[in-house]
Amino acid sequence: MLNFKLHHKQAISLARVSLKAIEKAAISALTKIKNRAYTEAHRKIRSEYLIRLSDLNKAVKINKNASKAMPIASVLVEDKRIPLIRFFAKEFRQKGGGVLVQVKRSNPWRLIPHTFIATTKSGHRGIFERKVVGGKRAKRLPIIELTGPAAAALFGSQAIKNRITSTVNEEWNSIFEREYQWFKQKT
């Protein structure tokens, strides 16, 4: 005859500790996987486009990390176009003038005629062209700043989405497991 005795109070307390560790690990893992996916997106964008990391970061707002009350981690990307000067540009000072710009690494330098690089009174530096009024370019003002693609378009491309999805799918289990073990030891 076999006798089994279960100490239900110990089992319940172990289950509670495990559930708390799972909950804390999931929240922490969400934040870490968000940061990891964001980094991978940056790397992929910068491998395709000639833009500095600081200029790309200006168009992105990182929301608060995941919490117990709100177990969601997100990154908001503005749908505002990035000034063309943020991509690599240099003035072309030969006859005709203009500005040489290279937005994508795979594309050659492109000359944009009738443009110039200027710094406004507020200190903003950009690539400008004079507005065409009545078929002629204005002598002085108004000038229009040229812009490149929007940050949302860079992050929203299919290649970037695929990179983010694959990063999350590949790394979620290992990050969650590592966080779970850490919180389990801590409690």
C-alpha positions as CSV (number, residue, x, y, z in Angstrom):
1,M,0.0,0.0,0.0
2,L,1.3,3.4,-1.0
3,N,0.4,6.6,0.8
4,F,0.8,10.0,-0.8
5,K,0.6,13.1,1.1
6,L,0.4,16.4,-0.6
7,H,1.1,19.6,1.2
8,H,-1.3,21.7,-0.6
9,K,-0.2,25.0,1.0
10,Q,3.3,24.5,-0.3
11,A,2.1,23.6,-3.8
12,I,-0.2,26.7,-3.9
13,S,2.6,29.0,-2.8
14,L,5.0,27.5,-5.4
15,A,2.4,28.0,-8.1
16,R,1.9,31.6,-7.0
17,V,5.6,32.3,-7.1
18,S,5.8,30.7,-10.5
19,L,2.8,32.7,-11.9
20,K,4.3,35.9,-10.6
21,A,7.7,35.0,-12.2
22,I,5.9,34.2,-15.5
23,E,4.0,37.5,-15.4
24,K,7.1,39.6,-14.6
25,A,9.2,37.7,-17.1
26,A,6.6,38.3,-19.9
27,I,6.5,42.0,-19.2
28,S,10.3,42.3,-19.1
29,A,10.7,40.1,-22.2
30,L,8.2,42.3,-24.1
31,T,10.3,45.4,-23.4
32,K,13.5,43.7,-24.4
33,I,12.2,42.2,-27.6
34,K,10.8,45.6,-28.5
35,N,14.2,47.1,-28.1
36,R,15.9,44.3,-30.0
37,A,13.4,44.5,-32.9
38,Y,13.9,48.3,-33.0
39,T,17.7,47.9,-33.2
40,E,17.4,45.4,-36.0
41,A,15.0,47.7,-37.9
42,H,17.6,50.5,-37.6
43,R,20.4,48.3,-38.8
44,K,18.4,47.2,-41.9
45,I,17.3,50.7,-42.7
46,R,20.9,52.0,-42.4
47,S,22.2,49.2,-44.6
48,E,19.8,50.4,-47.4
49,Y,19.7,54.2,-46.8
50,L,22.5,56.7,-46.2
51,I,21.1,58.3,-43.0
52,R,22.7,58.8,-39.6
53,L,21.3,57.0,-36.6
54,S,20.7,60.3,-34.7
55,D,18.6,61.6,-37.7
56,L,16.5,58.5,-37.8
57,N,16.0,58.6,-34.0
58,K,14.5,62.1,-34.3
59,A,11.6,60.7,-36.2
60,V,10.8,57.9,-33.7
61,K,9.1,58.1,-30.4
62,I,9.6,55.1,-28.1
63,N,6.6,54.6,-25.9
64,K,6.8,53.6,-22.3
65,N,7.9,50.0,-21.7
66,A,5.4,47.3,-21.0
67,S,3.8,47.2,-17.5
68,K,1.5,44.9,-15.5
69,A,-1.4,47.3,-16.2
70,M,-0.6,47.7,-19.9
71,P,1.3,44.6,-21.2
72,I,2.0,46.2,-24.6
73,A,5.3,47.5,-25.9
74,S,5.3,49.8,-29.0
75,V,7.3,52.2,-31.0
76,L,5.7,55.2,-32.8
77,V,7.2,56.4,-36.1
78,E,6.1,59.8,-37.3
79,D,4.8,60.1,-40.8
80,K,6.8,63.2,-41.3
81,R,9.2,63.5,-44.2
82,I,12.9,63.6,-43.4
83,P,14.7,66.7,-44.8
84,L,16.9,65.7,-47.7
85,I,20.0,67.2,-46.0
86,R,19.8,64.4,-43.5
87,F,20.8,62.0,-46.2
88,F,24.3,62.5,-47.7
89,A,24.4,65.7,-49.8
90,K,27.0,68.1,-51.1
91,E,26.8,71.3,-53.2
92,F,27.9,71.0,-56.8
93,R,29.6,74.3,-57.7
94,Q,30.2,73.9,-61.4
95,K,28.2,75.5,-64.2
96,G,24.5,75.1,-63.5
97,G,25.1,74.3,-59.9
98,G,22.8,72.3,-57.7
99,V,23.1,69.7,-55.0
100,L,24.4,66.1,-55.3
101,V,22.3,63.7,-53.1
102,Q,22.5,60.0,-52.5
103,V,19.5,58.7,-50.5
104,K,19.9,54.9,-51.1
105,R,23.2,53.1,-51.0
106,S,22.3,51.2,-54.1
107,N,21.6,54.3,-56.1
108,P,24.2,56.6,-57.6
109,W,24.7,60.3,-56.6
110,R,21.9,62.4,-58.2
111,L,22.3,66.0,-59.2
112,I,19.2,68.2,-58.3
113,P,19.6,71.3,-60.4
114,H,18.5,74.8,-59.2
115,T,19.0,73.8,-55.6
116,F,21.3,75.1,-52.9
117,I,22.3,74.3,-49.3
118,A,21.5,77.1,-46.8
119,T,21.2,77.8,-43.1
120,T,18.1,79.7,-42.0
121,K,18.1,82.4,-39.2
122,S,16.9,79.8,-36.8
123,G,20.0,77.6,-37.5
124,H,18.2,75.0,-39.5
125,R,20.3,73.7,-42.4
126,G,18.6,72.3,-45.5
127,I,18.5,71.8,-49.2
128,F,16.3,74.5,-50.8
129,E,15.0,75.6,-54.2
130,R,13.4,78.8,-55.2
131,K,9.6,78.6,-55.8
132,V,8.5,78.8,-59.5
133,V,6.1,81.7,-59.9
134,G,4.5,82.3,-63.3
135,G,6.9,80.0,-65.1
136,K,10.0,81.7,-63.6
137,R,12.0,81.0,-60.5
138,A,11.6,83.7,-57.8
139,K,14.6,86.0,-57.5
140,R,14.9,85.7,-53.7
141,L,12.0,84.4,-51.7
142,P,10.0,82.2,-51.3
143,I,12.2,79.1,-51.0
144,I,11.0,75.5,-50.5
145,E,12.9,72.9,-48.5
146,L,13.3,69.5,-50.3
147,T,12.5,66.4,-48.3
148,G,13.3,62.7,-48.7
149,P,11.1,59.7,-47.7
150,A,9.1,59.7,-44.5
151,A,10.4,57.8,-41.6
152,A,7.2,55.7,-41.6
153,A,7.9,54.6,-45.1
154,L,11.4,53.5,-44.1
155,F,10.1,51.5,-41.2
156,G,7.0,50.3,-43.1
157,S,8.8,48.7,-46.1
158,Q,8.3,44.9,-46.5
159,A,12.0,44.1,-45.9
160,I,12.0,45.9,-42.6
161,K,8.7,44.3,-41.5
162,N,10.2,40.8,-42.4
163,R,13.4,41.6,-40.4
164,I,11.4,42.7,-37.3
165,T,9.1,39.6,-37.5
166,S,12.0,37.2,-37.9
167,T,13.9,38.8,-35.0
168,V,10.8,38.6,-32.7
169,N,10.1,34.9,-33.7
170,E,13.8,33.9,-33.4
171,E,14.6,35.6,-30.1
172,W,11.3,35.6,-28.1
173,N,11.7,32.2,-26.5
174,S,15.3,32.6,-25.4
175,I,14.7,36.1,-24.0
176,F,11.5,35.0,-22.2
177,E,13.3,31.9,-20.8
178,R,16.2,33.9,-19.6
179,E,13.9,36.5,-17.9
180,Y,11.8,33.7,-16.3
181,Q,14.8,32.0,-14.8
182,W,16.0,35.4,-13.4
183,F,12.7,36.3,-11.8
184,K,12.3,32.7,-10.6
185,Q,15.6,32.9,-8.8
186,K,14.8,36.3,-7.4
187,T,11.5,35.3,-5.8
